[in-house]
Amino acid sequence: MRKHNKIPHLGKAAVAVTVALSFSSWAGSYNEAPQLAELVKSGKLPKVEQRLPENPLIVEPNESIGQYGGTLNLVGKVVDNGHRTRTIAYDNLFNFDTTYSKVIPNLATSFTSNADNTEFIIHLRKGVKWSDGTPFTAEDIAFYINDIVGDPEHSGNRPLVLPNHDSAKAEVLDTYSVKITLAQPNGLFIRSLATVDSESYTAFPKHYCSKFLPKFNDKAVGNAKAAGFDSWRQYASTKCEAHYFIEHYANVERPVLTAWKVTTPPGPNASYAVFERNPYYWQVDTEGNQLPYLDAVRWRYSEDQEEMVLRAANGEADYQHRHIGQTSYRSLLIENEDKGGYSYEFRPNTQSTELAIALNQTVKDPLKRELFQNKDFRIALSHAIDREEISETVYSGAVGAFQAAPLSISPFYDEEMAKQYTEFDLKKANDILDSLGLTKRDSEGYRLLKNGERLRIEALSKVSNKGVLADSLELVKNQWKEVGIFLDIRVLEINHVINLRLTNDFDLIPIIGDGGVGIIDEARFYLPFSPESTWGLGYYLWASEPDNEYAVEPPKHIKHQIDLWNKLKQTSSQEKQQNYMKEIIQIAKENFYVMGTVEAMPAGVVVSNKLQNVPENMPQNYNFPTPGPMRMSQLWKSQ
């Protein structure tokens, strides 16, 4: 077994290891919410010292020690479990830090792995309890892996890293240590445990959920029928389902490890839902106050997005980006700041560029393939983009030129890469295109291919690509016309675009440029990372499905990237993973696969003037489970 160091605790989102280990020495000075103190006094609840673990996670508040009381008010949709998961249920075995740079301890404190990353021993925080006071142990993790997703007939959610029932096995080593054995090596397994997709590992209390399974309860089938269900599986799914299903939040009896527990559940006809303080929550602040500070979280539901925006403008959302963060709503929300008692603040966007232009270097047409694979051709088209015009026309001059590259808040940021070839220079663009032999033009001034046909780059734009992306693309079309390049924009239904992509039958699929932060999770523009790497789909297929009819053998430098990526996945060391990724990005910089246009607009967030301890630099993104990593338990409201 190869030993790894403990994952480092970072800054204000976590706590130094030495503090966490010594905290129990002054456990007698723990404090708790007044409402819990009353329950202790009346004998309805054990003392706070008995409810907290041996080494509670100590959260250093972002600004100040908080005050108990108050409710976090939000607006949302009944069916939107993603909103609930990211807000109140992001308590995984491991979490991301607030800048989406590293994985840090949470309900697990450390891990070790074997040399080929097929076995992981995970050590849990000792003494953590479920919301009903039952200890959280390795048995709970093993139950989830072996008996829930390990069940061949399981039809509910499976974590992406465990797609099949035999993807992993778990063995309890002792009360707080579990060994997870994977069917395939995966150095990114621990990182995957910090994603929002892995919330379910810590959401299945064995002592409660096993009651609904015949393997553990010979009365389970009869109990299901008595409750009016056709099968025990149906009954179990209403009582113990994972986070992608509303049942996860609808069962008031189900114990949780999160800061708040449902008391008024969401449902098809619900207008609101309420989640109240978990008296056994395992986090404290630096003065020994048990968290959370807030008594409750309350969602006001609506299926009408415009109504949600109006409610937020009226001050009914204390901290919100989801559903109301679109650029089109900014004016209204900014105008109503004083009236609504909030401020409209901006947060980093993890997208690298508002419009990424990725020419398919493996396109079927051999003449286009030769051009698209030529770095100088891509450089010429980049110099033919007037990014200042795009910024002024579409974004009111609020953004600057930016390639498809890591952002400044990323550990992979490279200013030269971000700005290379962004100078608007029609002469340079024309000279390069001429040097490539594209000197002949048709009667409309468009350049011709070697076969005498017009060089036509077809952009497959989805019907949903409205607003700023479509407007930017139209500007690029007009700008490229100045250098004799015909950008033919075809607006198609998404299913048609998907079908053409799957058969590698496209020149260009314009898209918002992801992968500015959290790049190991979204590296589509830096190497043939996934089917979303549309600049080199054939290369991706060569690496993942070599027998695929659309696979294309890549050049040497891309093969080297693929080799580096495989090495990255074969180590569980964050340091080594980052080093491999830096080398991959350097190769991407040198070969300039994808053109960017302008910086992504910052994300708009409504923040109540009463809400305290809100970090200002935490990015907003789907892959990054915003706002969970800020430690929602530390939020408090001034009265």
LUMTIDREN-765816 format. One record per residue (C-alpha): residue in one letter; x, y, z negated. Coordinates in steps of 0.02 Angstrom, whole numbers, padded with zeros to 5 digits, always signed. Each point is the difference from the previous one (the first is absolute). Example, Ala and Ser with C-alpha at 12.3 -4.5 7.8 and 13.67 -1.06 7.14 Angstrom:
BEGIN
A+00615-00225-00390;S+00069+00172+00033;
This chain:
BEGIN
M+00000+00000+00000;R+00072+00168+00051;K-00027+00135-00129;H-00064+00173+00048;N+00002+00153-00108;K-00161+00064-00068;I-00088+00113+00123;P+00045+00177-00056;H-00125+00108-00091;L-00012+00172+00079;G-00035+00176-00060;K-00166+00059-00062;A-00098-00143+00075;A+00080-00129-00113;V+00119-00011-00146;A+00178-00044-00044;V+00028-00183-00043;T+00084+00044-00167;V-00153+00099-00054;A-00118-00139+00049;L+00099-00129-00100;S+00016+00105-00157;F-00177+00065-00003;S-00068-00139-00110;S+00115+00056-00140;W-00118+00146-00036;A-00161-00087+00048;G-00077+00059-00162;S-00017+00174+00074;Y-00107-00047+00150;N-00150+00113+00030;E-00164-00032+00088;A-00156+00086+00067;P-00121+00060-00136;Q-00139-00112+00066;L+00113-00152-00018;A+00055+00052-00174;E-00183+00001-00052;L-00022-00177+00067;V+00153-00056-00098;K-00068+00084-00157;S-00166-00091+00018;G+00085-00167+00027;K-00055-00019+00181;L+00175+00012+00072;P+00175-00055-00058;K+00127+00132-00046;V+00091+00082+00144;E+00164-00084-00051;Q-00085-00169+00024;R-00072+00049+00169;L+00162+00061+00079;P+00139-00114+00068;E+00172-00023-00077;N+00075+00119+00128;P-00136+00113+00067;L+00042+00092+00159;I+00045+00176-00053;V-00057+00135+00120;E+00093+00165-00010;P-00137+00126+00041;N+00025+00100+00157;E-00027+00165-00093;S-00057-00024-00178;I-00071-00114-00132;G-00186-00007+00031;Q-00160+00016-00099;Y-00129-00139-00014;G-00171+00019+00080;G-00083+00047+00163;T-00049-00085+00161;L+00086-00005+00169;N-00136+00041+00127;L+00014-00059+00179;V-00108-00013+00156;G+00000-00153+00110;K-00092-00141+00086;V-00077-00152-00082;V+00087-00119+00119;D+00171+00083-00014;N+00095-00120-00113;G+00162+00071+00068;H-00036+00163-00091;R-00036-00090-00163;T+00150-00115+00016;R+00123+00142+00029;T-00073+00109-00137;I-00034-00115-00147;A+00067-00172+00044;Y+00180+00029+00053;D+00078-00098-00143;N+00097-00133+00093;L+00141-00111-00059;F+00115+00130+00078;N-00045+00176+00058;F+00074+00130+00117;D+00075+00157-00075;T-00084+00167+00036;T+00110+00040+00151;Y-00025-00168+00087;S+00187-00031-00011;K+00017-00147-00118;V-00091-00143-00085;I-00008+00015-00190;P-00057-00111-00144;N-00180-00003-00056;L-00089-00153-00070;A+00158-00094+00047;T+00164+00063-00073;S+00128-00094+00107;F+00028-00145+00119;T+00133-00119+00063;S+00005-00090+00167;N+00094-00144+00077;A+00124+00024+00142;D-00123-00027+00143;N-00144+00098-00081;T-00123-00143-00009;E-00008-00004-00191;F-00036+00151-00110;I-00006-00004-00190;I-00103+00147-00060;H+00006+00056-00181;L-00158+00082-00068;R-00018+00139-00127;K-00021-00091-00167;G-00159+00022-00097;V-00110+00085+00132;K-00184-00040-00026;W-00152-00001+00113;S-00137+00125-00040;D-00088-00131-00109;G+00156-00026-00106;T+00055-00165+00078;P+00189-00010+00034;F+00059+00024+00180;T+00125-00139+00036;A+00086-00098+00137;E-00152-00115+00001;D-00101+00140+00081;I+00124+00021+00143;A+00011-00188+00028;F-00190-00014-00003;Y-00016+00132+00136;I+00134-00076+00113;N-00040-00185-00025;D-00187-00002-00029;I-00071+00154+00085;V+00099+00035+00160;G+00075-00175-00014;D-00173-00076+00026;P-00012-00058+00183;E-00184+00050+00001;H+00028+00173-00071;S-00090+00123+00114;G+00037+00163-00089;N+00145+00119+00015;R+00177-00067+00013;P+00153+00111-00017;L+00081+00024+00170;V+00159-00081-00064;L-00099-00158-00045;P-00104-00032+00157;N-00031-00186-00032;H-00047-00103-00152;D+00170-00084+00003;S+00101+00161+00019;A+00055-00003-00182;K-00002-00102-00160;A+00018+00065-00177;E+00075-00086-00152;V-00016+00064-00178;L+00173-00002-00080;D-00053+00077-00165;T-00134+00119-00063;Y+00072+00150+00091;S+00101-00078+00143;V-00069-00072+00161;K+00093-00076+00147;I-00076+00033+00171;T+00060-00112+00141;L-00034+00060+00177;A-00022-00113+00151;Q+00112+00118+00101;P+00147+00110-00055;N-00051+00180-00031;G+00119+00128-00071;L-00139+00130+00007;F-00113-00100-00116;I+00030+00109-00153;R-00029+00157+00105;S-00163-00076+00061;L-00056-00018-00181;A+00003+00191-00014;T-00118+00027+00146;V-00185+00032-00018;D-00028-00169+00084;S+00070-00088-00155;E-00114+00075-00132;S-00088-00169-00014;Y+00149-00090-00080;T-00042+00088-00163;A-00190-00001+00018;F-00046-00181-00038;P-00010-00038-00188;K+00008-00189-00010;H-00098-00011-00162;Y-00148+00087+00083;C+00006-00046+00185;S+00037-00184-00027;K-00174-00020-00080;F-00076+00012+00175;L+00110-00136+00078;P-00046-00186-00014;K+00185-00043-00018;F-00002+00084-00171;N-00183-00011-00050;D-00106-00154+00036;K-00156+00107-00025;A+00048+00127+00135;V-00114-00073+00135;G-00150-00008-00116;N+00032+00174-00066;A+00004+00069+00178;K-00168-00081+00042;A-00076+00062-00162;A+00057+00175+00046;G-00090-00014+00168;F+00149-00035+00116;D+00012-00135+00133;S+00177-00046-00049;W+00130+00027-00133;R+00106+00093+00129;Q-00135+00130+00025;Y-00017+00023-00187;A+00188+00010-00025;S+00018+00131+00137;T-00123+00116-00089;K+00094-00019-00163;C+00182-00011+00056;E+00037+00071+00171;A+00154+00096+00055;H+00018+00184+00036;Y-00064+00004+00179;F-00174-00046-00063;I-00120+00107-00099;E-00027-00144-00123;H+00169+00039-00074;Y-00070+00162-00070;A-00181-00053-00025;N+00024-00125-00142;V-00002+00091-00167;E+00046-00162-00090;R+00163-00032+00093;P+00156+00042-00102;V+00128+00116+00080;L+00178+00062-00029;T-00035+00173+00068;A-00020+00163-00095;W-00188+00007+00026;K-00131-00137+00013;V-00166+00007+00091;T-00153+00036-00106;T-00119+00067+00133;P+00039-00101+00156;P-00007+00054+00182;G-00133-00084+00105;P-00100+00016+00162;N-00121+00126-00076;A+00115+00079-00129;S+00021+00188+00002;Y+00148-00007-00120;A+00114-00119-00096;V+00090+00022-00166;F+00160-00081-00065;E+00042+00024-00185;R+00158-00013-00104;N+00081-00171-00024;P+00043-00010-00187;Y+00137-00127+00035;Y+00092+00099+00132;W+00187-00032-00011;Q+00075+00172+00039;V+00046+00139-00122;D+00077+00173+00016;T+00167+00052-00075;E-00082+00046-00166;G-00085-00168-00022;N-00174+00051+00058;Q-00090-00145+00081;L-00056+00039+00176;P-00107+00044+00092;Y-00038+00175-00061;L-00162+00012+00100;D-00154-00088-00069;A-00071-00047+00169;V+00004+00009+00190;R-00163+00038+00089;W-00039-00015+00186;R-00144+00092+00078;Y-00048-00097+00156;S-00057+00055+00171;E+00014-00078+00172;D+00001+00173+00081;Q+00175+00071+00015;E-00061+00178+00023;E-00097-00015-00163;M+00159-00060-00089;V+00095+00152+00063;L-00138+00116-00061;R+00001-00085-00170;A+00188+00021-00011;A-00017+00184+00048;N-00125+00015-00142;G+00129-00064-00125;E-00063-00179-00016;A+00167-00082+00042;D+00145+00016-00124;Y+00135-00078+00109;Q-00038-00049+00178;H+00074-00022+00173;R-00095-00152+00060;H-00151+00039+00110;I+00025+00189-00013;G+00183+00025+00049;Q-00023+00025+00187;T+00068+00160+00074;S-00173+00051+00059;Y-00061+00018-00180;R+00143+00108-00063;S-00077+00170+00031;L-00158-00042-00095;L+00093-00076-00147;I+00125+00143-00010;E-00139+00131+00007;N-00089-00080-00149;E+00149-00021-00117;D-00056+00132-00125;K-00182-00050+00005;G+00039-00185-00020;G+00132+00022-00136;Y+00136-00091+00095;S+00153+00034+00105;Y+00028-00069+00174;E+00177-00065-00001;F+00113-00079+00130;R+00093-00164-00016;P+00131-00083+00110;N-00071-00101+00142;T+00094-00163+00030;Q-00028+00011+00187;S+00151+00058+00097;T-00084+00092+00144;E-00175+00052+00052;L+00018-00082+00170;A+00121-00139+00044;I+00035-00035+00183;A+00066-00177+00019;L+00031-00052+00181;N-00016-00189+00016;Q+00176-00057+00043;T-00066-00174+00041;V-00140+00057+00117;K-00042-00121+00141;D+00040+00119+00143;P+00187-00028+00036;L+00033+00177+00064;K-00082+00079-00152;R+00088-00124-00115;E+00168+00054+00070;L-00041+00183-00032;F-00081-00022-00170;Q+00151-00100-00061;N+00115+00142+00052;K+00042+00108-00151;D+00037+00150+00112;F-00176-00009+00073;R-00074+00008-00175;I+00117+00143-00046;A-00056+00098+00153;L-00184-00021-00043;S+00034+00053-00180;H+00084+00161+00059;A-00153+00031+00111;I-00116+00007-00152;D-00032+00177-00064;R-00024-00040-00183;E-00020+00182-00048;E-00150+00013+00115;I-00075-00156-00079;S+00026+00071-00173;E-00072+00171+00041;T-00147-00063+00104;V-00055-00151-00102;Y+00069+00030-00176;S-00001+00190-00014;G+00190+00001-00006;A+00004-00095-00164;V+00117-00141+00055;G+00171-00011+00080;A+00078-00117+00126;F+00031-00177-00063;Q+00044-00165+00080;A-00065-00171-00053;A+00125-00006-00144;P+00009-00016-00190;L-00061+00150-00100;S+00106+00104-00117;I-00078-00086-00152;S+00058-00169+00065;P+00167-00075-00052;F+00028-00032+00186;Y-00017+00183+00053;D+00120+00058+00135;E-00025+00181+00054;E+00093-00026+00163;M-00114-00146+00045;A-00155+00100-00045;K+00046+00145+00114;Q+00095-00083+00143;Y-00063+00040+00176;T-00138+00115-00065;E+00065+00156+00090;F-00122+00053+00136;D+00110+00012+00154;L-00082-00025+00170;K+00165+00023+00094;K+00085-00135-00101;A-00150-00116+00022;N-00004+00028+00188;D+00188-00024+00018;I-00007-00166-00093;L-00147-00062+00103;D+00088+00049+00161;S+00157-00091-00057;L-00103-00159-00019;G-00044+00006+00185;L-00176+00068-00024;T+00026+00138+00127;K-00144-00033+00121;R-00170+00076-00037;D-00174-00010+00073;S-00105+00145+00065;E-00055+00044-00177;G+00177+00007-00066;Y-00001-00166-00093;R+00155-00108+00008;L-00001-00163+00097;L+00064-00172-00045;K+00122-00095+00111;N-00146-00083+00089;G-00071+00170+00050;E-00145-00006-00124;R-00033+00139-00123;L+00081-00024-00169;R-00158-00011-00103;I+00009-00031-00188;E-00168-00065-00060;A-00045+00045-00179;L-00135-00110-00076;S-00088+00114-00122;K-00134-00073-00113;V-00171+00082-00002;S+00031+00033-00185;N+00154+00105+00043;K-00090+00165-00012;G+00053+00166-00072;V+00182+00042-00028;L+00074-00158+00075;A-00100+00015+00161;D+00037+00187+00011;S+00186-00029-00022;L+00001-00135+00132;E-00084+00116+00125;L+00136+00130-00031;V+00135-00130+00031;K-00086-00046+00163;N+00006+00181+00059;Q+00181+00021-00058;W+00062-00156+00088;K-00081+00060+00160;E+00131+00139+00001;V+00136-00131+00025;G-00099-00105+00124;I-00061-00136-00118;F-00183-00051+00014;L-00074-00050-00168;D-00166-00083+00039;I-00107-00003-00158;R-00131-00139+00001;V-00127+00005-00142;L-00058-00177-00040;E-00096-00095-00133;I+00115-00069-00134;N-00033-00183+00046;H+00055+00034+00179;V+00159+00082-00062;I+00034-00149-00115;N-00024-00124+00143;L+00120+00094+00112;R+00126+00010-00140;L-00011-00187-00037;T+00039-00040+00182;N+00141+00129+00004;D-00091+00089+00140;F+00029+00183-00043;D+00122+00143+00019;L-00038+00101-00155;I-00120-00005-00147;P+00010+00168-00090;I-00018-00008-00189;I+00033+00098-00159;G+00179-00035-00052;D+00005-00106-00157;G+00159-00054-00088;G+00065+00163-00071;V+00010-00074-00176;G-00017-00179-00061;I+00091-00052+00157;I+00035-00179-00051;D-00188-00024-00003;E-00029+00091+00165;A+00149-00002+00119;R-00092-00010+00166;F+00098+00143+00081;Y+00172-00057-00055;L+00006-00180+00062;P-00120-00128+00076;F-00081-00017-00171;S-00180-00051+00039;P-00129-00003+00141;E-00016+00187-00039;S+00176+00026+00070;T-00076+00044+00167;W+00163+00073+00066;G+00069-00178+00003;L-00145-00122-00014;G+00086-00129+00111;Y+00154+00011-00112;Y-00107-00033-00154;L-00078-00151+00085;W+00173-00064+00047;A+00050+00005-00185;S-00163-00068-00072;E-00077-00106+00139;P+00138-00043+00123;D-00115-00111+00104;N-00126+00140+00025;E-00022+00039+00185;Y+00023+00186-00034;A+00162-00020-00099;V+00148+00102+00066;E+00179-00032-00050;P+00067+00160-00081;P+00170+00081+00027;K+00144-00034-00118;H-00029+00148-00118;I-00181-00051-00030;K+00051-00180-00030;H+00119+00068-00132;Q-00144+00095-00081;I-00105-00158-00003;D+00144-00092-00082;L+00018+00139-00131;W-00187-00006-00034;N+00008-00187-00028;K+00143+00026-00122;L-00101+00136-00088;K-00143-00124-00025;Q+00121-00130-00068;T+00056+00103-00150;S-00102+00056-00149;S+00127+00135-00046;Q-00074+00172+00028;E+00173+00072+00026;K+00043-00124+00137;Q-00171+00022+00081;Q+00028+00188+00009;N+00175-00023+00072;Y-00065-00112+00139;M-00140+00123+00036;K+00123+00144+00013;E+00097-00095+00131;I-00159-00040+00096;I-00051+00183-00001;Q+00172+00055+00057;I-00016-00112+00153;A-00174+00071+00031;K+00072+00175-00009;E+00137-00040+00125;N-00122-00077+00123;F-00148+00118-00020;Y-00144-00121+00026;V-00148+00113-00038;M-00036+00185+00026;G-00079+00101-00139;T-00082+00170+00019;V-00030+00101-00159;E+00002-00033-00186;A-00153-00082-00075;M-00112+00123-00090;P+00012-00015-00190;A-00143-00088-00086;G-00129+00109-00087;V-00051-00047-00177;V-00134+00076-00111;V+00065+00014-00179;S-00111+00062-00142;N+00069+00148-00096;K-00031-00100-00159;L+00097-00154+00054;Q+00176-00015-00072;N+00155-00107+00036;V-00031-00006+00187;P+00166-00022+00095;E+00027+00117+00147;N+00116-00103+00111;M-00092-00166+00014;P-00036-00045+00181;Q-00172-00045+00066;N-00008-00156+00107;Y-00099-00160+00030;N+00149-00118-00025;F+00049+00094-00157;P-00142-00027-00125;T-00033+00183-00037;P-00040+00061-00132;G+00039-00154-00107;P+00190+00017-00013;M-00014+00163-00098;R-00060-00105-00149;M-00181+00056-00006;S+00000-00038-00187;Q+00103+00158-00034;L-00128+00120+00075;W-00095+00109-00122;K-00120+00146+00008;S+00014+00163-00096;Q-00162+00044-00086;
